[in-house]
Amino acid sequence: MFDNAIFLAASFAAMSAGLSATVAKVSPTIGPRLRHLFAGTAPIAAVLGMRLTEADSVTLQGMDLFAAGGLVVLGVVTSTLVGKAVPSARILPQGVDDRHALPH
């Protein structure tokens, strides 16, 4: 699929980790399952987009799709691990003041 598989996997994991941390902080209403699914699968568009822009006509072989599936699994696992390290921002119920909320 690509020349350097280690670089590709590392950059894919970094993209997934960045997306997961950003979504956790910016949009805390998205649940963890949806966040991990989004953060794990969204970078594949960039990876396959790079592959498809190499020539006017590109054929994705079975190994390309198999590698893309492996990258998606890597992305979801990375997002899950980042989710444990970077918790979502808390959303307090309406009418609850943060100063009077009980500590966790």
trRosetta pair geometry for C-beta under 8 A, 3 or more apart (Angstrom, degrees):
i j d omega theta_ij theta_ji phi_ij phi_ji
1 5 7.8 87 56 -97 100 88
1 8 7.5 115 98 -155 113 174
1 51 6.7 -48 -170 -102 86 134
1 63 6.8 -141 -46 121 92 90
1 64 4.8 131 -100 -116 100 73
1 67 4.7 -124 -19 67 149 158
1 68 7.7 167 -124 -47 154 77
2 5 6.7 142 74 -82 92 53
2 7 7.9 -111 126 74 130 98
2 8 4.9 126 65 -66 146 142
2 51 7.5 -99 -66 -85 90 98
4 7 4.0 33 116 21 121 116
4 8 6.3 154 95 -18 67 87
5 8 5.5 -56 -146 39 34 114
5 9 6.2 32 158 -18 68 106
5 67 7.9 -108 -127 -145 107 128
6 9 6.0 -56 -146 38 28 107
6 10 6.2 24 156 -15 64 110
7 10 5.8 -58 -144 40 28 109
7 11 6.1 23 160 -15 66 110
8 11 6.1 -58 -143 40 25 105
8 12 6.2 26 157 -19 63 110
8 47 7.1 84 -162 -131 104 119
8 71 7.4 -69 144 -99 102 127
9 12 5.7 -55 -144 37 29 112
9 13 6.3 29 157 -18 64 107
9 71 6.9 -139 -110 -109 67 85
9 74 6.1 -94 -153 -173 91 171
10 13 5.8 -54 -147 37 30 110
10 14 6.3 31 153 -19 63 107
11 14 5.5 -52 -146 37 34 114
11 15 6.4 37 154 -20 65 102
12 15 5.8 -52 -149 35 31 110
12 16 6.4 30 153 -16 64 107
12 43 5.4 150 -145 120 72 142
12 44 7.9 42 -139 -76 118 60
12 47 6.5 7 -93 -64 111 136
12 71 4.9 -80 -175 -160 166 108
12 74 6.2 69 107 95 122 126
12 75 6.0 -85 157 -71 99 98
13 16 5.7 -55 -147 39 32 112
13 17 6.2 33 154 -20 66 107
13 74 5.8 -78 -78 152 92 109
13 75 6.9 -149 -100 -94 48 55
13 78 4.5 174 -149 -90 82 156
14 17 5.7 -52 -143 37 30 111
14 18 6.3 30 157 -18 64 107
15 18 5.9 -57 -147 38 29 110
15 19 6.3 27 157 -16 64 108
15 42 7.8 -136 145 92 111 91
15 43 3.9 112 108 -100 137 137
15 46 7.1 -142 -141 44 165 145
15 75 7.5 -33 83 -120 91 111
16 19 5.9 -56 -145 38 29 109
16 20 6.2 29 157 -20 64 109
16 39 5.0 99 -161 152 69 88
16 40 5.5 41 -137 -101 126 47
16 42 7.9 148 -103 52 67 87
16 43 5.8 -88 -58 -1 75 135
16 74 7.4 176 5 117 157 75
16 75 3.7 -174 -89 -148 145 81
16 76 7.6 -96 -158 -45 142 25
16 78 4.5 96 95 82 128 125
16 79 5.1 -96 167 -53 103 91
16 82 7.7 176 124 2 80 139
17 20 5.8 -56 -146 37 28 111
17 21 6.3 23 159 -14 64 108
17 39 7.8 97 -66 171 13 127
17 78 5.3 -82 -60 158 85 113
17 79 7.0 -154 -89 -86 42 52
17 81 8.0 -38 -105 78 99 96
17 82 4.7 156 -139 -69 76 144
18 21 6.0 -57 -145 39 28 106
18 22 6.1 26 158 -17 64 111
19 22 5.8 -60 -144 40 28 110
19 23 6.1 23 161 -15 67 109
19 38 7.0 -136 150 120 126 88
19 39 4.0 171 100 -128 110 87
19 42 5.9 167 -137 59 167 135
19 43 7.1 -146 -13 -44 141 98
19 79 7.3 -39 81 -103 95 112
20 23 6.1 -57 -143 39 26 105
20 24 6.2 29 156 -22 62 109
20 35 6.2 94 -137 154 73 102
20 36 6.7 31 -115 -100 117 56
20 39 3.9 72 -66 -157 78 171
20 78 7.4 -170 -4 118 144 80
20 79 3.9 171 -78 -138 138 83
20 82 4.4 114 94 84 136 134
20 83 6.0 -92 176 -56 125 80
20 86 7.3 129 122 62 92 125
21 24 5.7 -55 -147 34 29 114
21 25 6.5 14 160 -8 64 110
21 82 5.6 -92 -55 170 86 128
21 86 4.7 31 -120 78 85 172
22 25 6.2 -67 -149 43 28 100
22 26 5.6 3 167 -1 69 120
23 26 6.2 -62 -123 49 26 96
23 27 5.5 -40 -162 49 67 102
23 30 5.9 -49 170 63 110 143
23 35 5.0 173 111 -139 133 102
23 38 6.7 117 -83 86 168 131
23 39 6.3 -132 17 -62 136 111
24 28 6.9 40 -176 -98 45 70
24 35 6.4 78 -70 -165 74 154
24 82 7.8 -155 -14 129 143 99
24 83 6.6 172 -82 -117 136 70
24 86 5.3 126 82 121 155 104
24 87 6.9 176 178 135 128 21
24 88 4.7 -120 -160 -95 81 63
24 89 7.2 134 150 -11 65 72
25 28 7.5 -11 -149 -61 13 89
25 86 7.2 -57 -46 168 97 119
25 88 7.7 -156 -69 -142 33 48
25 89 5.7 82 -142 -36 46 110
27 30 5.0 46 120 -2 109 110
28 88 4.4 124 -136 171 90 105
28 89 4.1 -110 -60 61 138 82
28 90 7.0 -99 179 -33 161 5
28 91 5.4 175 99 -37 125 103
29 91 6.6 45 -77 -40 74 158
30 34 5.2 -116 -174 89 94 117
30 35 5.0 118 123 -66 114 92
30 38 7.6 -34 177 13 147 144
31 34 5.1 84 61 17 83 101
31 35 6.7 -147 96 -9 39 94
32 35 5.4 -58 -142 39 31 115
32 36 6.1 28 162 -18 68 106
32 83 5.6 95 -145 -164 108 147
32 88 7.3 -121 -73 -33 84 127
33 36 6.1 -57 -148 37 27 106
33 37 6.3 25 154 -17 63 109
34 37 5.6 -55 -145 39 32 112
34 38 6.1 31 157 -17 66 108
35 38 5.9 -57 -146 39 27 108
35 39 6.0 16 161 -10 65 113
35 79 6.9 -172 128 172 80 124
35 83 6.8 126 100 -96 126 124
35 88 7.8 -157 -41 -81 165 117
36 39 6.0 -56 -134 45 28 104
36 40 5.8 24 164 -17 64 116
36 76 5.5 70 160 -152 97 75
36 79 4.2 153 -134 111 70 124
36 80 5.3 39 -127 -68 137 73
36 83 6.3 -52 -73 -34 104 144
37 40 6.1 -63 -141 41 22 107
37 41 6.1 -6 169 2 61 117
37 76 6.8 13 -99 -112 42 108
38 41 6.6 -76 -141 46 20 92
38 42 5.7 25 172 -34 65 115
39 42 6.4 -39 -122 22 22 113
39 75 6.6 -164 125 166 66 99
39 76 7.8 127 82 -104 79 46
39 78 7.9 -122 130 91 110 90
39 79 3.9 136 90 -109 123 135
39 82 7.8 -104 139 58 157 134
40 43 8.0 -74 180 25 22 98
40 72 5.8 78 148 -171 95 63
40 73 7.7 23 -177 -116 127 9
40 74 7.9 163 -150 83 95 44
40 75 3.4 137 -151 113 62 95
40 76 3.3 29 -119 -68 165 61
40 77 7.6 95 -115 9 126 45
40 78 7.2 147 -103 50 85 86
40 79 4.9 -105 -55 4 88 134
41 44 5.7 -43 -169 12 56 118
41 72 5.4 24 -101 -137 72 105
41 75 6.5 163 -51 94 32 142
41 76 7.4 26 -41 -62 76 95
42 45 6.3 -41 -175 13 50 111
43 46 5.4 -48 -163 34 58 112
43 47 6.3 55 143 -20 79 103
43 71 7.6 -112 96 153 107 116
43 75 5.9 -172 39 -110 117 141
44 47 5.4 -54 -145 40 41 113
44 48 5.9 30 160 -10 74 107
44 68 5.7 84 -149 -166 118 99
44 71 6.2 138 -95 99 93 119
44 72 5.7 -9 -58 -76 137 92
44 75 7.4 -111 -42 -8 91 156
45 48 6.3 -57 -139 45 25 100
45 49 5.9 33 156 -26 61 113
46 49 5.5 -55 -142 36 26 117
46 50 6.6 31 157 -21 61 101
47 50 6.0 -53 -157 29 29 109
47 51 6.8 25 147 -15 62 106
47 68 6.9 168 100 -117 129 89
47 71 6.5 -25 27 132 174 167
48 51 5.3 -52 -149 37 41 115
48 52 6.1 36 154 -18 71 108
48 60 7.6 -6 -143 -96 104 139
48 68 6.4 30 -68 -113 108 136
49 52 5.8 -57 -141 40 30 107
49 53 6.4 24 161 -18 64 109
50 53 6.2 -62 -146 35 28 106
50 54 7.6 51 152 -48 57 89
51 54 6.3 -34 -171 -11 36 116
51 58 6.5 151 143 168 78 152
51 60 7.1 70 131 -96 137 97
51 64 6.8 129 -168 -156 159 129
52 58 5.2 -161 -130 53 52 147
54 58 6.0 98 54 -91 98 130
55 58 5.4 136 57 -67 93 86
60 64 4.4 -125 -164 87 82 142
60 65 5.9 91 147 -49 117 90
61 64 4.9 108 54 -1 67 102
61 65 7.5 -140 98 2 41 86
62 65 5.9 -60 -153 40 36 106
62 66 6.1 37 150 -20 69 108
63 66 5.2 -50 -139 39 36 115
63 67 6.1 39 157 -20 67 103
64 67 5.9 -55 -148 37 27 109
64 68 6.4 29 150 -21 62 106
65 68 5.4 -48 -145 34 35 115
65 69 6.5 39 152 -21 63 100
66 69 5.7 -51 -153 33 32 112
66 70 6.7 33 149 -17 63 104
67 70 5.5 -52 -150 36 36 114
67 71 6.4 39 150 -21 66 102
68 71 5.6 -51 -149 35 34 113
68 72 6.6 38 150 -22 64 101
69 72 5.6 -49 -150 31 34 113
69 73 6.7 35 151 -17 64 102
70 73 5.7 -52 -151 35 35 111
70 74 6.4 37 150 -18 65 105
71 74 5.4 -51 -147 38 35 115
71 75 6.2 39 152 -23 66 104
72 75 5.5 -52 -147 35 32 114
72 76 6.5 30 155 -17 65 103
73 76 6.0 -53 -146 36 31 107
73 77 6.4 29 155 -15 64 108
74 77 5.9 -59 -147 40 29 109
74 78 6.1 29 155 -19 65 109
75 78 5.7 -54 -144 38 29 111
75 79 6.2 29 157 -19 64 107
76 79 5.7 -53 -146 37 30 112
76 80 6.4 34 153 -22 63 104
77 80 5.7 -53 -149 34 31 113
77 81 6.5 29 153 -16 64 104
78 81 5.8 -56 -150 37 32 109
78 82 6.3 29 153 -16 66 106
79 82 5.6 -54 -144 39 32 110
79 83 6.2 41 152 -27 64 105
80 83 5.5 -50 -149 30 31 118
80 84 7.0 32 152 -20 61 98
81 84 5.9 -51 -158 28 36 110
81 85 6.9 21 150 -8 65 108
82 85 5.7 -65 -151 44 38 105
82 86 5.6 -12 166 24 78 110
83 86 6.7 -67 -117 62 24 75
83 87 7.7 64 -180 -103 58 40
83 88 8.0 0 -150 -40 86 85
92 96 4.4 -131 168 81 114 114
92 97 7.9 132 146 -67 160 2
92 98 6.0 -136 -39 -77 154 79
92 101 6.4 -110 -116 -77 127 143
93 96 4.9 75 63 -5 78 124
96 100 7.5 -136 -172 74 69 95
96 101 6.0 65 163 -82 112 102
97 100 4.7 55 77 23 102 103
97 101 7.1 -154 92 -33 49 82
98 101 5.4 -36 -145 4 38 121
